[in-house]
Amino acid sequence: MILVDTGPLVALFDPKDGQHQRCAKALKLVREPIRTTVPVLTEAFHMLGPGSVGSDRLREFVLKGGLSVWWFDSATLPRAFELMDMDSDHPMDLADASLIVAAETLGSRKVFTVDRKDFEAYRVRRGHRHYTIDIIP
């Protein structure tokens, strides 16, 4: 399974986005299920704009099962808040924290993102060990 960040969702559904071609090409190569989180969807819909064609297409993509959505529960939301508070020099927003918590919970380390700088710094915790993120593409 591959977790999808905001950037690729915006790029995929807004052909004017500078990353559109690259993300569309990368998505065609994906052979695993893709999943995102509610905070990531919220950011993507905000960036695409309410009532936009891109927003309509993203909504349709999700409803048709092109992308499944992971939700926080009472154990995972506090973990996301913990991640947001960890590094004051490099603060993590809720969308990024949600992807890291989803990765920890679902046993995945693959993230489709255009935000290499942040995701190269983030780590997924498994027990007492921390692992790097595998960035797609």
C-alpha positions as CSV (number, residue, x, y, z in Angstrom):
1,M,0.0,0.0,0.0
2,I,1.1,3.5,-0.8
3,L,0.0,6.6,1.2
4,V,-0.7,9.7,-0.8
5,D,0.2,13.2,0.3
6,T,-1.6,16.5,-0.7
7,G,0.8,17.6,-3.4
8,P,0.2,14.6,-5.8
9,L,-3.6,14.8,-5.3
10,V,-3.6,18.5,-6.2
11,A,-1.3,17.9,-9.2
12,L,-3.3,14.9,-10.4
13,F,-6.6,16.8,-10.5
14,D,-5.3,20.2,-11.6
15,P,-3.8,19.9,-15.1
16,K,-2.3,23.4,-14.7
17,D,-0.2,22.3,-11.7
18,G,3.5,22.1,-12.5
19,Q,3.8,18.6,-11.1
20,H,0.7,17.3,-13.0
21,Q,2.6,15.3,-15.7
22,R,5.1,13.8,-13.3
23,C,2.4,12.7,-10.9
24,A,0.1,11.3,-13.5
25,K,3.0,9.3,-15.0
26,A,4.0,8.0,-11.5
27,L,0.4,7.0,-10.7
28,K,0.2,4.9,-13.9
29,L,3.2,2.9,-12.6
30,V,1.7,2.2,-9.2
31,R,0.5,-1.4,-8.8
32,E,-0.5,-1.3,-5.1
33,P,-3.6,0.1,-3.4
34,I,-3.3,3.8,-2.6
35,R,-4.7,5.4,0.5
36,T,-4.7,8.8,2.1
37,T,-6.0,10.5,5.3
38,V,-8.8,12.9,6.1
39,P,-6.4,15.8,6.8
40,V,-4.7,15.3,3.5
41,L,-8.0,15.3,1.7
42,T,-9.0,18.4,3.5
43,E,-5.8,20.2,2.3
44,A,-6.2,18.9,-1.2
45,F,-9.9,20.1,-1.5
46,H,-8.9,23.5,0.0
47,M,-6.0,23.9,-2.5
48,L,-8.1,22.8,-5.5
49,G,-10.9,25.1,-4.4
50,P,-14.5,24.3,-3.7
51,G,-16.6,23.8,-6.8
52,S,-13.6,23.4,-9.1
53,V,-13.3,20.8,-11.7
54,G,-10.3,19.4,-9.9
55,S,-12.3,19.1,-6.7
56,D,-15.1,17.4,-8.5
57,R,-12.7,14.9,-10.1
58,L,-11.0,14.1,-6.8
59,R,-14.3,13.5,-5.1
60,E,-15.3,11.2,-8.0
61,F,-12.0,9.4,-7.8
62,V,-12.4,8.7,-4.1
63,L,-16.1,7.6,-4.4
64,K,-15.2,5.2,-7.2
65,G,-12.6,3.5,-5.0
66,G,-9.5,4.9,-6.7
67,L,-8.2,6.0,-3.3
68,S,-9.3,4.7,0.1
69,V,-9.3,7.0,3.2
70,W,-7.8,6.2,6.6
71,W,-9.4,7.8,9.7
72,F,-7.9,8.7,13.1
73,D,-9.2,6.9,16.1
74,S,-8.8,7.6,19.9
75,A,-5.3,6.0,19.9
76,T,-3.9,7.5,16.7
77,L,-5.0,11.1,17.0
78,P,-2.8,11.7,20.1
79,R,0.1,10.2,18.2
80,A,-0.3,12.7,15.4
81,F,-0.4,15.6,18.0
82,E,2.7,14.1,19.5
83,L,4.5,14.2,16.2
84,M,3.4,17.8,15.6
85,D,5.0,18.8,18.9
86,M,8.3,16.8,18.5
87,D,10.6,19.1,16.6
88,S,10.2,22.9,17.0
89,D,12.9,23.5,14.3
90,H,11.0,21.4,11.8
91,P,7.3,21.5,12.7
92,M,5.1,18.9,11.2
93,D,1.6,19.8,10.1
94,L,-1.5,17.7,10.8
95,A,-1.7,16.3,7.2
96,D,2.0,15.1,7.3
97,A,1.5,13.7,10.8
98,S,-1.6,11.8,9.7
99,L,0.4,10.1,7.0
100,I,3.2,9.1,9.4
101,V,0.6,7.7,11.9
102,A,-1.2,5.9,9.1
103,A,2.1,4.4,8.0
104,E,2.9,3.3,11.6
105,T,-0.6,1.8,12.0
106,L,-1.0,0.2,8.6
107,G,2.6,-1.1,8.4
108,S,3.6,0.9,5.3
109,R,6.5,3.2,4.7
110,K,5.7,4.2,1.1
111,V,4.5,7.8,0.6
112,F,3.6,9.4,-2.8
113,T,4.7,13.0,-2.3
114,V,6.2,15.9,-4.0
115,D,7.5,17.2,-0.6
116,R,10.8,15.3,-0.5
117,K,12.5,17.6,1.9
118,D,10.0,17.0,4.8
119,F,9.4,13.3,4.1
120,E,13.2,12.6,3.9
121,A,13.4,13.9,7.5
122,Y,10.4,12.1,8.9
123,R,10.6,8.6,10.4
124,V,8.1,5.8,11.0
125,R,8.2,4.2,14.4
126,R,7.9,0.5,14.8
127,G,8.4,-0.5,18.4
128,H,11.7,1.1,19.5
129,R,13.1,1.5,16.0
130,H,12.5,4.4,13.5
131,Y,12.6,3.8,9.7
132,T,12.9,6.1,6.8
133,I,10.1,6.8,4.4
134,D,10.2,5.3,0.9
135,I,9.2,8.2,-1.3
136,I,7.3,7.6,-4.5
137,P,8.2,8.6,-7.3
